[in-house]
Amino acid sequence: MAFIAASALMLSACGSDDGSGDGAGTSEGKTIGLAMPFLSQEGYVVQQKLTLAEAKDAGLRLLEPTDAKQDPGRQITDVRTLITNGAEGLIVVPIDSDAIAPALDYAKDNDVPVVATDVAPSNGKVAITVRADNALMGKSACEEMGRLLNGAGKVLELQGDLASINGLDRTNGFNDCIKENFPGIAVVSKPTHWNADEAANQTQSVISADDDITGIYVHSDCGLLPSVINVLKGAHKLTKAGEPGHISIVSIDGCPFGLDQIRQGYLDATVSQPIDKYAEYGIDYLARAMKGETFKAGKTDHDSTIVVNNGNPEDLLPSPLVTKANVDDASLFGNNANS
């Protein structure tokens, strides 16, 4: 994975990140498509719902969203189908950061701008990616886990999918931080491919064989945490924070289920993804890209920074740590997802 370029880098075609670019015309009334990776987890269901609402508010005409069901090849076909059916712009949430390239190339060849949200492509061109800094989220999870374990113990890491840049970043951010700051913590890493059944099997296997597990780092509380909670409960190892035998759990995403588990005391903390902002700014950037705007590196007007990564601009949105102290914060998307 290429390192993120310094934020001072500028794109050769200068545009604007504050709405004052040089694009002409209007995007209102244009037709757009939404290519989702899968809808078998809470976070992506919420993201699709919010993106459709933002598109409607922007006056954009919507094609039926697609669900690739975790199949990268199917997602490429979905993108082609959306363009064939008249999409003049696309929001794409890639399943596989490398495998999405042919779909992006097809969109480029047909002059259809693409905004990636949540997951950045490793290859291919997009107008911009709107995502959180997943490596920083992994680091935040590490720092909280280190504090909870007082710098010593053994942690089971339930990885998402390392073919996704998000899964890779969440792994590297966490493990690099552990090695640097908490050498007394050992990490046992197991892949789940964002699959709840795999998460359950990995959790069951590890905790059955190793009584020394004192912490669990879950890459997604949207899709994986329910399985972890069920396995711990079935193994009589689910206790609340502060109780004897409690296994400290830190996750990423901040879906409603995760926030509820914090309130109950089973989840110690999560790093909240700004899923509502993916929808808001994804549609905003797409509307502007369809008018011909391009986007440059630097600070935005919404408390984030656009950087350049793999030749594409990325708007890296803030992702707060959530604990029992701030779990009821009204600004968290997980507290508004069902409204």
Secondary structure, DSSP 4 states (H G I P E B T S, - for coil): -PPPPPTT---SS---SSS-----S--TT-EEEEEES--SSHHHHHHHHHHHHHHHHTT-EEPPPEE-TT-HHHHHHHHHHHHHTT-SEEEE--SSTTTTHHHHHHHHHTT--EEEESS--SSS--SEEEEE-HHHHHHHHHHHHHHHTTT-EEEEEEE--TTSHHHHHHHHHHHHHHHHH-TTEEEEEEE-TT-HHHHHHHHHHHHHH-TTEEEEEES-TTTTHHHHHHHHHHTT----TTSTTPPEEEEEE--HHHHHHHHHTS--EEEE--HHHHHHHHHHHHHHHTTT----SEE-SSS-EEEEETTEEEEEE---EE-TTTTT-TTSGGGTTT-
